[in-house]
Amino acid sequence: MKRVNELFDVKEDFKIISLHSDSRYVGKDSVFFCIEGLTTDGHRYADDAVFQGAKVIVHSKPLKRKYPGVLYIQVKDVLDELNRVANIFYDYPSYKMTVIGITGTSGKTVVALTIRDVLNHYLKMGYIGTNDAQYGSTVIQSSYTTPETIFLHRTLNEMVKSDVKGVTIEVSSHGLALKRVDSIDFDIAVFTNIHEEHLDFHGTMENLMRAKMKLFELVNEKGFVILNADEVRFNHFLAQNAKIKAHRLTYGIDHKADIMAKNVRVFIDHTEFDLFIKDEVYHVNVPLLGRFNVSNTLATLTVLMALEMPIEQIVSAIDYISPVDGRMELLETHTPFHVIVDFCQYVHAYGQVFRFAKSVIKPNSRIIAIIGVPSKKEINKRNRIAKIANKYCDQVILTQEDDRDDNMLDSCEAMQDLLKETVSVIVTDRRVAIYQAIEMACNEDLILILGKGHEQFMKSSVGNQPYPGDKYIALKAVEEIFGGGKEDEI
Ligand SMILES: CC(=O)N[C@H]1[C@@H](OP(=O)(O)OP(=O)(O)OC[C@H]2O[C@@H](n3ccc(=O)[nH]c3=O)[C@H](O)[C@@H]2O)O[C@H](CO)[C@@H](O)[C@@H]1O[C@H](C)C(=O)N[C@@H](C)C(=O)N[C@H](CCC(=O)O)C(=O)O
């Protein structure tokens, strides 16, 4: 709780219990911020907010009605004001902990969770990212990868009260463009990679890069920005456009960097490489799969370097790295064939996973891919995934990936028409598709279950529907068909 004159430059003095930007959740004695959105305008809900108990309305446009006893504060930019006020209301939580932001198209979750897991061995850590916030045994669901400002500050404040000393935050381009993290004091910002994504929202690659660039400008002058030397286009863009206050460190495989990996060798269950760090070389073995996860590992190690860990400690911290749920996760099936579950959200990720699969399977073994078919709205994505699947997959099972508005069978058939160089079948029920793959797999085949990763829900137009998850279903199928599944995991 705060007094209103602690939050705003006003002479009135009454208590404020909470902050809100959605009128549907406004509580008594609160502040409501009217935000102009993409579909509606928060100014339309100012009266609703007052009805629900708001005592202060922060707005930028003129309002039709004003009620006595309510303080109306007009500002130029409501999101800027929201950031300023949320910081004060929650006692500047990000200044009381080490805040590490991770941005990039892919790898945000793997890097954020890996840094969290490794650092947890030294200090109490929290994580905010793909649909939840976690610290200790607390898990708070959120609707976004990067939650909105009030949620962020409230959660960071709870973490501080629970003695959390550091936090990793996944920072999406939406989050940056919509000013969700503008008032967070970042100590370290990490860049993974950039590919075409969310151009429906950003419009152009330049706008997308500009949105991501902002994170690096938000890092304080004592902090570090950690860049991927192999992402030449983004680094060039930063050099031309960014005003960065912080120190820089780089990691890379193909381009010279502060921390480098060479002689990368990928295996079905781990990856090995030579780690070049401050003139020393160490042979390293990590349980993360694929060349792209070498970059993610390097990003993690560079964060440890920024935190001034001695080299020996950085190298031994590699032992704390473990696979991330639903991200290139090799299931323990004890079957003669292998099963990998991956989230695989973007087209380039399909290419990476298929190339990895091709490089690790035996010459006469098959890649059997279960692919969730993109909807009618994403025809371009559908075409591009089909093209890559034609090149690498031996068999494809086309199935659902969330319940979309269009007809599932039509979408599957349209995609099947594109799969001319590989054998495919349509099984619209995702559970049946997984069972079918496991029934047909033989020695050393590799089943790839793609598109849902860790998710235990199916999105639908009426909200999320329960779904046990790809891993659960696959292990259950193995147990039922082969009797060899690990019961404690299913
Ligand atoms: C594109 C985008 O991010 N849109 C966000 C944006 O929506 P919007 O501009 O359409 O908002 P709006 O519905 O017009 O509402 C405007 C304001 O009126 C308020 N309102 C609205 C209705 C009402 O009855 N009362 C009320 O007060 C809203 O709370 C809001 O403050 O502002 C809304 C409220 O803040 C967000 O809920 C909404 O997120 C949408 C739902 C969303 O799905 N966002 C996704 C794309 C997103 O953010 N994804 C990223 C990236 C994920 C990734 O990397 O893949 C993420 O970080 O999760």
The ligand as a Gaussian input file, in Angstrom:
#p B3LYP/6-31G(d) Opt

LIG

0 1
 C       -0.287000      -7.629000     -29.727000
 C       -0.345000      -7.538000     -28.249000
 O        0.587000      -7.895000     -27.575000
 N       -1.478000      -7.063000     -27.746000
 C       -1.630000      -6.794000     -26.321000
 C       -2.346000      -5.492000     -26.200000
 O       -3.589000      -5.750000     -26.788000
 P       -4.433000      -4.631000     -27.323000
 O       -3.570000      -3.489000     -27.701000
 O       -5.286000      -5.241000     -28.381000
 O       -5.299000      -4.271000     -26.015000
 P       -6.784000      -4.000000     -26.041000
 O       -7.532000      -5.264000     -25.912000
 O       -7.015000      -3.101000     -27.192000
 O       -7.047000      -3.201000     -24.674000
 C       -6.509000      -1.897000     -24.419000
 C       -6.580000      -1.642000     -22.940000
 O       -7.940000      -1.668000     -22.507000
 C       -8.045000      -2.488000     -21.386000
 N       -9.402000      -3.018000     -21.282000
 C       -9.911000      -3.778000     -22.277000
 C      -11.187000      -4.307000     -22.154000
 C      -11.946000      -4.033000     -20.997000
 O      -13.093000      -4.459000     -20.811000
 N      -11.384000      -3.244000     -20.062000
 C      -10.140000      -2.727000     -20.163000
 O       -9.690000      -2.030000     -19.269000
 C       -6.991000      -3.553000     -21.581000
 O       -6.633000      -4.190000     -20.369000
 C       -5.847000      -2.720000     -22.149000
 O       -5.108000      -2.150000     -21.113000
 O       -2.526000      -5.124000     -24.856000
 C       -3.337000      -6.055000     -24.156000
 C       -3.475000      -5.563000     -22.735000
 O       -2.277000      -5.068000     -22.277000
 C       -2.684000      -7.430000     -24.215000
 O       -3.521000      -8.360000     -23.592000
 C       -2.451000      -7.846000     -25.661000
 O       -1.760000      -9.046000     -25.725000
 C       -2.337000      -9.981000     -26.640000
 C       -3.541000     -10.656000     -26.023000
 C       -1.319000     -11.024000     -27.025000
 O       -1.646000     -12.142000     -27.313000
 N       -0.087000     -10.686000     -27.052000
 C        0.912000     -11.629000     -27.520000
 C        1.036000     -11.597000     -29.017000
 C        2.236000     -11.286000     -26.890000
 O        2.391000     -10.303000     -26.180000
 N        3.206000     -12.141000     -27.152000
 C        4.536000     -11.915000     -26.714000
 C        5.530000     -12.667000     -27.544000
 C        5.448000     -14.159000     -27.492000
 C        6.521000     -14.772000     -28.382000
 O        7.698000     -14.392000     -28.353000
 O        6.140000     -15.669000     -29.141000
 C        4.642000     -12.263000     -25.240000
 O        5.495000     -11.649000     -24.572000
 O        3.902000     -13.139000     -24.764000

